[in-house]
Amino acid sequence: MRAIPLMLIVLLALVLFVASSTAFYLPGSYMHTYEKGEKINVKVNSLTSFETELPFGYYSLPYCKPPQGIKKSAENLGELLMGDQIDNSPYRFLVNTNESIVLCTTNPLNEHEVKLLKQRTRDLYQVNMILDNLPVMRFTEQNGVTIQWTGFPIGYASGNDDFIINHLNFKVLVHEYEGSNVKMLATGEEGLGVISSIDDKKAGYEIVGFEVVPCSIKRDADAMSKLPMYSKVNKVECSPGLENAQIIREHERVTFTYDVEFVKSNIRWPSRWDAYLKMDGARVHWFSIMNSLMVIFFLAGIVFVIFLRTVRRDLTRYEELDKEAQAQMNEELSGWKLVVGDVFREPTCPKLLCVMIGDGVQITGMAVVTIVFAALGFMSPASRGMLLTGMIILYLFLGIVAGYFGVRLWRTIKGTSEGWRSISWSVACFFPGLVFIILTALNFILWGNNSTGAIPISLYFILLSLWFCVSVPLTLLGGFLGTRAESIDFPVRTNQIPREIPSQKYPSWLLVLGAGTLPFGTLFIELFFIFSSIWLGRFYYVFGFLLVVFILLVVVCCEVSVVLTYMHLCVEDWRWWWKAFFASGSVSFFVFLYSINYLVFELRSLSGPVSAMLYLGYSLIMVLAIMLSTGTIGFLMSFYFVHYLFSSVKID
């Protein structure tokens, strides 16, 4: 009875944590304050599309190039793996100065350029620009509802004609404050921290918003081509009609221009990302998530309480009998007590089991640390690629934990440390090797399409170096520590001859597969938001919700695996090792089915087999990680339960 109030207190604490953590984040970079008239440059990221999921470089299309040449910005490991390619651009603004500028007029478009522009336009590719680390944002009206987008389209189609976006109306939101001879920490374009001083009468400007209205305007190419870059032109208003739009066809010359307007805003710099982090359906998200979590949490809690009472009563009755009565009871009754001499018999493929448990511990540890830090606000969206980079670094250094658990389980099963090096090497290479094979296959597809999403050869060597110079040695060290750790002794002896397992009315794999539905129930709502973030370009930042979901997932995986293990032991099936792993690990099967459902119904616009193969390949990596993590959680709990259960039985 005391467990129920405790669960309520824990749940209340988690809800309060979610309420605070979903609204909190660390900006991720230092505030940069600009002076009036100071030059600021716009950067461009890869061209992206929800229809193909193949990113391409901005300058793969005939856009104006900066006069000082194309320079790539420093990219971290996560950005490179996500296909980001951030370059400088010719777009430059003077702080708090409104102006209309001409950039350039292209040479006559040739057949290849026209074909490429039309193809990218028809595939709904978006241009992604960045100013002071803020992505450009635009707004559209659909059925009376204002929809917010990041980026703007390359062009648009009307019938058989395609029109290019060649004029941009920028609006830069700035927050003004008066300096009072204070020292300020600022960052330059390269992200280096500097100390600047602001005089009493000089105003500082912080960039707190970056919006654009794109349009297509046909201009006199001959007249515009005579103007040098950054010449001022008359401001034009975007019109919805096609009469004055710039068509895409051979021998056309396209003039690129832009307007920029600076607007004062009351938004303060720490809150400037709030507009990007507003997730659609927040109310539905709250009520749906909390409703499903509470139902599953209490249902699993009730099942667990009933189960504990049943086992405890069973053990109490068994221990109250004398030895002769126990022997008679063993002859007359069937159940888990009859497999006492076989329950710790070596499972099939013990090496594979140890390897998968080691990798599962490594993935689970990485997930726990990442989600906790993200919920506390350390994985800011302002730091592009930081989440993926942090996950990779954590995975590398948690190799020592993976080696330790894998080798210690091997010692427990075999009773000796012989072969621990092979186990350690296998733990270090199993999951990363599978990921490497899948990524290599997908990379060939991306290389064949000249996509920026392809991993460069240099990055391949970096990843391999990290793998074999950091992860493998740490895993071997963990394995060595596992050989020195205290061994786990089985509480009962194993018979020499295996006990015959009675025939079952139903296949055990069906029960194991069905057990994954309960853990999946804690996940499927949150999966929608995660998939939308990955494949539809939306920002995901409700890590407080994700932390609660993860905690409940761990609880449910433990309970499901233990219940299923007990059910198999009760029908005298002592082969519980793999069943305990897949009882909770089978949730990955339903996650994969959900990913296929998401592809069919939510990504209907995804075009071509290449895009589908990329989607399924990345989904397969995620499913493998979920299987290893959830399977390990369930197995370790079942192992503890079986060890505790049979250590309570009196054996001669």
C-alpha positions, -999 to +999 in steps of 0.1 A: +000+000+000+029+024+006+041+019-030+011+037-045+018+071-027+054+067-036+046+063-073+023+093-072+051+114-056+075+103-083+051+110-111+043+144-097+080+152-095+085+141-131+055+162-143+069+193-125+103+186-141+087+184-175+068+216-170+101+234-163+125+217-186+104+219-218+105+257-215+141+261-206+172+260-227+207+274-228+213+297-258+244+277-268+265+306-279+276+340-266+256+371-273+269+392-301+261+429-300+265+449-332+270+487-337+250+507-361+263+503-397+284+472-388+286+447-416+271+413-410+271+384-434+245+358-442+255+322-444+239+295-465+233+258-456+226+228-478+195+228-500+170+204-485+137+188-495+110+168-477+104+149-510+138+134-515+158+137-483+189+143-504+207+175-494+227+194-521+252+223-519+238+258-523+263+266-551+253+235-571+227+259-586+236+291-606+234+315-576+256+346-571+289+339-555+306+361-529+333+384-542+359+370-519+352+334-530+333+305-514+345+297-479+332+268-458+324+275-421+339+252-395+317+221-391+316+197-362+312+160-365+274+161-361+269+187-388+290+166-413+271+134-405+237+153-410+248+166-444+251+203-434+274+223-456+275+259-444+291+284-467+295+321-469+272+340-492+271+374-511+242+386-489+255+412-465+236+437-443+246+469-426+231+469-391+200+491-387+203+503-423+174+496-447+185+492-483+177+476-516+206+459-533+214+441-566+238+412-563+244+399-598+230+389-632+238+354-643+251+344-677+225+330-700+212+297-685+224+266-704+205+234-708+220+217-678+213+246-655+177+249-666+172+211-662+187+213-627+167+243-616+134+228-629+142+195-611+150+211-578+119+233-581+096+204-588+112+184-559+103+214-536+139+221-525+144+248-499+171+274-495+184+276-459+201+308-447+216+317-414+221+351-398+239+353-364+232+316-360+194+321-366+178+302-395+157+323-418+120+319-413+090+326-435+052+326-430+025+314-453-013+314-450-033+282-456-070+281-450-068+311-427-040+295-406-005+310-405+022+283-410+058+289-400+086+275-422+124+275-420+140+284-454+123+293-486+117+275-519+140+277-549+111+284-571+076+274-579+058+257-607+027+268-626+015+245-653+044+236-675+064+267-665+088+271-636+097+303-620+128+310-599+129+330-566+153+358-574+142+386-550+142+384-512+126+408-488+144+403-455+132+415-421+158+415-393+144+419-358+168+437-335+167+444-298+182+477-288+197+486-255+218+514-241+254+506-230+267+522-198+304+516-201+301+479-194+322+451-206+305+426-229+313+391-240+308+387-278+316+364-306+328+371-340+319+352-372+343+324-364+329+320-329+358+333-310+351+350-277+362+386-274+356+413-248+342+446-261+334+478-243+303+500-251+304+537-245+277+556-226+259+570-257+264+541-281+235+518-287+240+481-292+218+459-314+211+422-308+197+401-336+166+384-323+148+374-355+154+367-392+124+366-416+121+366-454+094+370-480+106+354-513+093+363-547+101+361-584+106+394-603+116+398-640+141+426-644+160+441-673+190+418-674+210+441-697+206+471-675+212+453-643+243+435-656+260+469-659+256+476-622+284+464-598+275+441-569+259+459-539+246+487-561+214+503-547+182+498-567+146+509-562+126+488-537+099+466-552+069+449-536+063+412-542+031+406-561+012+372-562+007+373-600+029+356-626+029+385-651+062+399-638+078+366-626+112+353-637+107+322-658+133+294-659+143+286-695+173+284-717+192+316-726+174+336-698+196+358-676+185+360-640+191+390-618+193+384-581+183+413-557+172+417-521+157+442-497+166+443-460+146+461-433+156+463-397+127+463-372+131+470-335+117+442-313+110+437-276+122+401-278+153+397-258+183+377-269+179+346-246+143+342-259+150+345-296+148+308-303+113+305-287+097+312-321+115+282-336+109+258-307+071+261-307+059+226-316+026+221-333-002+207-312+014+215-279-019+209-260-025+176-277+011+167-270+007+174-233-026+156-228-019+126-251+015+119-237+005+123-200-027+103-204-009+074-221+020+075-197-002+075-166-024+046-178+006+025-188+025+034-156-003+024-132-012-007-153+024-019-152+026-011-115-006-031-107+007-060-127+040-059-109+024-057-074+001-087-082+030-106-095+052-100-065+024-111-042+020-143-062+057-152-062+060-143-025+031-165-015+045-193-037+079-191-020+064-188+015+043-220+010+073-238-004+096-228+025+071-237+052+071-274+041+096-298+056+120-317+033+098-347+027+068-325+019+090-305-005+100-337-023+064-348-025+054-314-037+081-314-064+067-348-076+031-337-076+032-301-088+046-285-120+060-251-122+091-230-119+104-251-090+109-281-113+135-264-135+158-256-105+185-279-120+183-264-155+174-227-150+210-216-152+220-239-180+242-223-206+220-206-233+224-211-270+249-187-286+262-174-253+289-153-270+264-134-291+242-128-260+272-114-241+281-092-270+246-078-274+242-072-237+275-053-237+265-031-267+230-026-251+245-013-219+267+011-240+237+024-260+215+028-229+242+047-211+246+070-240+209+076-243+205+083-205+233+109-204+222+125-236+185+129-227+193+142-192+218+168-205+193+178-233+165+181-207+187+204-186+192+226-217+228+218-227+219+205-262+208+238-277+195+239-313+217+270-317+246+246-316+240+227-348+252+191-347+259+192-310+234+165-301+248+140-325+284+149-317+277+145-280+261+111-286+291+098-306+316+110-279+296+094-251+293+061-271+331+060-276+339+065-239+312+042-226+331+014-244+347+006-211+313-001-195+303-023-225+334-044-222+330-048-185+294-060-187+300-083-217+330-100-202+314-103-167+283-120-181+306-143-201+324-153-169+291-159-152+279-182-179+312-201-185+326-199-150+360-188-164+376-157-180+390-177-209+381-160-242+375-125-227+396-108-254+374-122-281+343-111-263+358-076-258+367-073-295+332-085-306+315-060-282+336-032-297+329-042-333+293-057-333+270-027-333+294-001-348+302-027-375+265-030-384+261+007-385+292+011-406+279-014-432+245+003-434+261+038-436+285+027-463+257+013-484+237+045-480+268+065-487+272+049-521+237+060-529+244+095-518+277+096-537+259+085-568+235+114-565+262+140-557+245+148-524+261+168-496+246+141-472+274+117-483+301+112-457+334+125-470+363+101-472+383+122-447+354+118-422+354+081-428+390+079-417+382+101-387+354+079-376+375+047-381+403+063-361+380+072-332+366+037-334+398+018-332+419+043-312+393+052-286+364+028-284+382-005-290+410+001-264+385+013-238+363-018-245+393-040-240+401-022-208+366-027-196+368-064-205+400-067-185+383-050-155+354-075-160+379-104-155+390-089-122+355-082-109+339-105-084+321-134-102+284-139-099+278-174-086+246-193-094+225-202-063+217-237-076+236-264-093+229-273-129+221-310-137+242-328-162+212-340-183+189-313-195+153-316-185+128-323-212+106-293-219+068-301-222+051-293-255+034-260-255-001-251-268+012-220-285+046-210-298+067-191-273+080-167-300+044-154-304+042-145-268+076-129-269+067-108-299+034-098-284+051-086-252+066-057-271+033-040-276+032-027-240+066-009-242+056+003-276+025+019-260+048+042-240+067+052-272+044+056-302+031+091-294+065+105-288+078+087-319+055+109-341+072+141-328+107+126-331+101+114-367+086+147-376+117+164-363+140+142-383+122+139-416+100+171-418+126+196-406+109+206-374+128+214-342+124+189-314+131+203-280+106+188-255+134+166-240+116+168-206+087+147-222+113+124-237+130+119-203+097+109-187+089+085-216+123+069-213+120+063-176+086+047-181+099+027-210+126+013-187+100+004-160+077-013-185+105-032-202+117-045-168+082-056-158+073-072-192+105-092-193+102-104-157+065-114-162+073-133-194+103-150-178+081-162-149+054-175-173+079-196-192+095-210-160+060-219-147+054-241-178+088-257-172+106-239-200+140-232-187+153-215-218+147-180-205+179-162-215+170-151-250+133-149-243+140-124-216+161-103-240+135-103-268+105-099-246+114-062-241+136-060-272+106-069-295+094-033-291+119-026-319+098-047-343+068-025-337+089+006-340+101-006-374+064-012-384+056+023-372+084+037-393+070+020-424+035+034-415+050+069-412+067+065-446+034+054-462+010+079-446+030+109-434+057+110-460+035+104-490+053+131-509+086+113-506+096+106-542+116+078-557+131+045-544+164+063-534+146+084-508+127+054-495+160+034-492+176+062-473+147+065-449+145+027-443+183+025-439+184+052-412+153+037-395+170+003-394+200+018-375+175+033-350+156+000-346+188-019-340+198+005-312+164+003-296+164-035-298+198-037-281+189-011-254+155-024-245+165-060-247+194-054-224+172-036-198+148-065-198+174-092-197+194-077-168+162-073-147+151-109-155+186-122-146+184-104-112+148-118-107+157-154-116+189-152-094+168-138-065+140-163-070+161-194-069+184-182-042+153-182-020+146-219-026+160-244-001+181-270-019+198-300-004 
